[in-house]
Amino acid sequence: MKNVLWFLIGVIGGFVAAHFMNKDPRGHDILAEVDARINEFTAIIGDSYRDEKARLTDPADD
């Protein structure tokens, strides 16, 4: 139970820190860059997943 409490404190603290960081123009730019990188990464993973799924389910390539 103590570990869950520390986890929740960390998550809440992270949200509070991100909120204050987003108010500053430099912090807003940093968060926007991080968000863009995360979106790029998830797009690459999604494309790879769809390519692999198509490769495995396409019987014409046998």
Buried (B, 14 or more C-beta within 10 A) or exposed (E): EEEEEEEEEEEEEEEEEEEEEEEEEEBEEEBEEEEEEEEEEEEEEEEEEEEEEEEEEEEEEE
